[in-house]
Amino acid sequence: MPARSADVETIRTRRLLQQPGSPQITRNAILSFAHGAITAIDAEPGGSPTDFPDTLIMPALANAHDHGRGDKTTAYGAFDAAVEAWVPATYTLPRLDPYLVAALAFARMAKAGITSVVHCHLSSDPATLRAAAADVARAARDVGVRVGFVVPLRDRHRLGYGPDDAILAHMPADDVEVIRARWLRPIPAISEQLATVEDIARACESDGFSVQYGPVGMEWCSDALLAEVAREADASGRRIHMHLLESKYQRRWADREYPEGPVRRLETLGLLSDRLTLAHGVWLRPDEAGMLGRAGATVSVNPSSNLRLKSGVASLEMMKAAGLRFAIGLDSLGLDDDDDMLRELRLSALLNGSVGFDAPIGRTDVLDAGCRNGACAVCGERGAGQLAAGAPADFIVLDYAALAFDIPESLDDPFTTLFARARASHIAAVYAGGRQIVRDGRVLGLDETAQQQALFTQLDTAAGEIAALRPLLTRFQQGLARYYAQG
């Protein structure tokens, strides 16, 4: 537990990692913080070990791309598949209490050491979006995480990558009108969608909750919409977050639609800047990565999601060589459905690690992506993601005795041990803005068990309806496979 002196709190640890981009560990450290920010980091190298708990303190993690699915998709039958088939499976989920959904998602993230998250809300009509944003903001306050709320914007191609009628032509004739009625909902005017962004900002923004423009992706957004987003974002200074080149089918579509290249089109439309985050980027090419790097943009790579949804592996080596900043996102699809960000970082390093003696991507690159670069995607450059005087007091306390239980101290390298073994289960405490939000695996701001039961009850009530839709969904997915197979 931290000690208090007037407004200043202090916490001691035998090991402190200040900069995620460096493996240097400060021994017998004293971290002081007040009013949400770190005030000092001191060390007593000659101090007695008994005066310092057997812990490791490190910067809190940031989830640079997520959809806040408190109800995991495997719970309602949207099983892993190519993303083009998986996304329609998520349409079968009925509306659930948005507060419960967000609170449980944020609670899982907090227990995994995440204090900052880019929350890409799912598309809906403006009135529903405005109401849901207020619930998500309340959930973020209760859990204690910092949220960049991405307002979804789209104005075309409701069924896939291409005109709706072209996709319907690949569906069984008896299903066409049912699909039209169920999934071809009216699209609000661009002006109404952009006004909704500002409505949500006025109603919900705070120090811990910022609003971003969220053109869903080039497949679903016309040039007119993207150009308007660029102008509005320039005028307001808001960040922009969108999907880009997640799958090979998106790459094929983009190459046909934009002969000059999709990233060059984004540049022409005025979207490239240091306020832009692009999710996935699995199928980026080196020249495109270079353009994004020169603009100061960020790419959130989502390793588990891209593996589970058959999209491939984004090349961190290519991004690093191009000077393109990359962050790490869970995309609500962690490897084990548990949002364990520490495991996600390890997976990122292994997928992009060395072959033989070549090591283009190191552990420090990945940890920096999971801390500083991710925090930038949430709130811009504000010093988050590191432990330094003046930075936000966002940090994780790991039970190092449990983490390194079998390693003699004289043989231990804490940075290597951290990266090789740490999981969410090793986290003893999480602080966000100086507020302790997790203690011994329990989120302090809400009754997670009660909330989980309430959400399960809602989902269980709708289970019959979801099951009844599965035959239609299967035929729809088969039709989509035929559409994409035509090349």
Buried (B, 14 or more C-beta within 10 A) or exposed (E): EBEEEEEBBBBBBBBBBBBBBEBEBBBBBBBBBBEBBBBEBEEEEEBEEEEBBBBBBBBBBBBBBBBBBBBBBEBBBBEBBBBBBBBBBBEBBEEBBBBBBBBBBBBBBBBBBBBBBBBBBBBBBBEBBBEBBBBBBBBBBBBBBBBBBBBBBBBBBBBBBBEBEBBBEBBEEEBBEBBBEBBEEEBBEBEEBBBBBBBBBEEBBEEBBBBBBBBBBBBBBBEEBBBBBBEBBBEBEBBBBBBBBBBBBBBBBBEEEBEEBBBBBBBBBBBBBBBBBBBBBBBBBEEBBBBBBEBBBBBBBBBBBBBBBBBBEBBBBBBBBBEBBBBBBBBBBBBEBBBBBBBBBBBBBEBBBEEEEEEBBBBBBBBBBBBBBBBBBBBBEBBBBBBEEEBBBBBBBBBBEEBBEEBEEEEBEBBEBBBEBBBBBBBBBBBBBBBBBBBEEEBBBBEBEEBBEBBEEBBEEBEEEBEEBEEBBEBBBBBBBEBBEEE
